[in-house]
Amino acid sequence: MVEVRYFAAIADAVGKDREILDLPAEATVADLRTTLTTTYGPKLDPMLKVCAYLIGDELTRDATARLSSRVDVLPPFAGG
């Protein structure tokens, strides 16, 4: 089980700010992206490809990174 927290545009796209997904213990960021694209539709995939993923204390965009019990999905933020 993985708690997935969504922020900004991703939260808007999936219509929630968090959910629990039943993913295997060895699941990766790529597995999460596949699950989310399957669940919410292929239009979500381009957004997920540019997101950063906070896994524990590590921020990554590496699709092979293994998930932990919680992952934050962070789209690019505009700032200035």
N, C-alpha and C positions, 0 to 999 in steps of 0.2 A: 504494500500500500504506500502510495506517495501523495502527500498533500501538495497540490499545485496552487500557487497564488499568482493571480494575474493583476497586471497594473496597466493603467492608462488605456491606450487604444486596444490592447489585447483583451482587457476586461470588458470593454465595450463590445468587441467582436464576438466574444463567447457569452456575453450576457450575465456574467457573474465575476466575483473577485477571488473566489477559491473553490476548489473541489478536491475530493479524494479519488484517486484513480488506482485501480487494481493492476499494477504493473509488476513484472517479475523483479526479483532482487537485483539482477544483473542488467536491468534496463538502462539505456543511455539516452542522451538528449535526442538522438535520431529516433529512438523508439517513442519518446514522448511526442515529438513533432508528428510522427506517423499516426499515433493515436489521436492527437488533437485534430489533425487534418481529416481523418476518417470520421471523427465525431461531429466536427463543426463545418466540414466542407473544404474543398480544395482552394477556395479563395483565401483561406487562412494561411496557407503554406508560405506565400511570399512574405507575409508579416513575420512568421515564425523564423524564417531564414535570417532576418536581420536583428532578431532579438538577442539579448544577452540572457544567460541563465545563471542565477545565483544558487549554487549548490553548496550548502554549508556556508563556509566563509569565502568560497572561491567563485569569482565571476568568470564565466567562460562563454565562448561561442563554439567550442569544440563539440561537434556532433557525436564524437566517440566518448565523451565524458560520461562516467557512470553517475546515475542519480542517487540521492540519499532519500531520507524519509520526507524531506521537504525541498521543493524547488520553486524559486520565484522566476516568473517569465517577465522580462523587462524589455519593452520596446525602446527604440531610440527616443530620447527626450530632447525636445528643442530647448535651447537655453541661450542665455546671453547676458 
